[in-house]
Each structure stands twice: as C-alpha cells, then as structure tokens.
Amino acid sequence: MASRTKAARTTATRAGKAAAGARENPYVQRFIEDPELRDNVRTAVEHARQAYKRMSNGKGPAKAVM
C-alpha cells in the first residue's frame, strides 16, 4: 500500500475533526434525528431550485435580476 502524503494526512485529520464537531452540533443532531425536519428542508431546497429556474430563464444571475 502506498504511503500517504503529508497533505493527504492533514486533509484527513481536518475532515475527521470537522465530522466530530458536526456530530456534537445540536442543529446537526436535530437534522439527523428528525425526519419531518429533513422532509421540510428537502422541500424548501426543491422549491428554491424551481424558483431560481423560473427567475433565470436561461440567463445569467446578474441579467436575470436586472
């Protein structure tokens, strides 16, 4: 097996710390444990995508707003 570079080890360490921090976050915990909240967030994201598509209508964001 090839040895990992220092950058790869650093990235893995940072990712591990971020994951551990996320598990301790009360907002993340609620999102994980509450199926109704997940459904509401999923619905909100879908509606936001649809609204963006309607607004942009094939144009770039700056042109769509103007």
C-alpha positions in Angstrom: 0.0 0.0 0.0 1.4 3.4 -0.9 2.2 5.8 1.9 0.1 8.9 2.2 1.5 12.3 1.7 1.6 14.9 4.4 -1.1 16.9 2.7 -3.4 13.9 2.5 -2.9 13.1 6.2 -3.6 16.8 7.1 -6.8 16.7 5.0 -7.9 13.5 6.6 -7.2 14.9 10.1 -9.2 18.1 9.3 -12.1 16.1 7.9 -12.2 13.9 10.9 -12.2 16.9 13.3 -15.0 18.5 11.2 -17.1 15.3 11.3 -16.6 15.1 15.1 -17.6 18.7 15.5 -20.7 18.2 13.4 -21.8 15.3 15.4 -21.7 17.4 18.6 -23.6 20.3 16.9 -27.2 20.4 18.2 -28.6 21.6 14.9 -26.9 18.7 13.0 -28.2 16.3 15.6 -31.8 17.5 15.2 -31.5 17.3 11.4 -30.2 13.7 11.7 -32.9 12.6 14.2 -36.0 14.5 12.9 -37.5 13.0 9.7 -40.1 15.8 9.4 -37.3 18.4 9.5 -35.4 16.6 6.8 -38.5 16.5 4.6 -39.2 20.2 5.2 -35.6 21.1 4.2 -35.7 18.9 1.1 -39.0 20.5 0.0 -37.6 24.0 0.6 -34.5 23.2 -1.5 -36.6 21.8 -4.3 -38.8 24.9 -4.3 -35.8 27.2 -4.2 -34.4 25.4 -7.3 -37.7 25.8 -9.1 -37.9 29.5 -8.3 -34.3 30.0 -9.5 -35.1 28.3 -12.8 -38.2 30.4 -13.3 -36.2 33.6 -12.5 -33.1 32.9 -14.5 -35.0 31.5 -17.6 -31.6 30.6 -19.2 -29.9 33.9 -18.4 -27.0 34.5 -16.0 -27.9 35.6 -12.5 -26.9 39.3 -13.0 -29.0 39.6 -16.2 -32.0 37.7 -14.6 -32.1 40.2 -11.7 -31.9 43.2 -13.9 
